[in-house]
Amino acid sequence: MEYSFKRGFKPELERIKAALEEEFPAEIREDGGRLLLSYGALKSIEVSIAGKKLCVTTEASDKADDEVILDTNKRFRNFLERATGYTAKQRLQQAKKEASKG
């Protein structure tokens, strides 16, 4: 998925890494401009910046229980809000707008 940044939220990898560290108590590896980690119900999370968009690719684990899934989803939503400046509701509205354009 690609996410836009709200005005005042700069597309800087160091700022994004700090947001990841605040939400996910896991080892974060840097590899060629990408941030890679694994946490809870997500087997892998890959975060990068392309142009002025935040690019996030996730792979879910099929072995997580409901409590872990809920915790992981909450942390992921919080990370996206910290990174982009947009709430989940605002991101949904933007996605609908993008879909209607294309």
N, C-alpha and C positions, 0 to 999 in steps of 0.2 A: 504494500500500500504506500501511496505517496500522500504526504500531508503538507499543507502550506503553513508558513510561519505568520503569526500575527505581527502587526507593526510593533517594532521595538524588541522582537525576539530574533536575534541574529542567528543565521545558519552557521554556527561555529561548532566544530566537532568537540572541542574541549568543554563547552557549555552543555552539549548533549550528553557527553560522558558523565559530567557531574550530576545531571538529572537521573541518569541510569543508576549511578552509585547511590543516590539518595533513596531510590525505590527498590532496587534489587541488591540484597546482600550476597553477591556472587562475584566470582572472578570475571573481570571484563578484559578481553584481549583486543588489541588493536592490530589490524592487518590491512595494510594498504588503503587507509582512509575509511575502513569499516570497523565498527565495534561489534564484537561477538561475545555472546554469553548464553548461558543456559540457566533456567530457574523454574522451579515448581512444575506447573503443568505445561511449560513450554520447553521442548527438547532443545530448540535453538532460537535465538533472537539475533538478527543481523540488522544493524542500523548504519546508514550512511547518508551523506548529503549529496544530492545531484541538483546542480543549479541552485534554485531557491526553494527546494522541496526536501522534506525529511523522508527518506525511503526506509521502510521497515518491512522485513521479511521474517515471518515466524513459522515454526513447525511445532505442532502440538504433540504432546506425549499422550499415548493412549492408556497409560498406567496410573494416571493421577486420580485421586478420589475427589469427591465434590468439594470438600473443604479447601483442598489445595487449589482446585480450579478457581473457586471464588476468590481466594487470596491473590492468586496470580493475575486474574482479570482486573481486580481492583488496583493492583500495583501497576499494571500495564496502562490502564486508563489514566492514573495519576502521572505516570511518566510522560504520556503523550500530552497531557495538559501542561506540565512543566516545560516540556521541550518546545511545543508549538504556541502555547498561550491560549489555545482554544479548548473549551469544554467539550465533553462527548456530544452534547446536543448541537453545539456549533459545528463540530466536525461532521456530524450527520447531515446537517443542512448544506454544508459545502459539498459533500459527496453527492447529494441529490442534485445540486446545481450543476456540478461537473457532468453527471450522467445525462442530464437533459440537454447539455450542449453537444455531447458526442453522439 
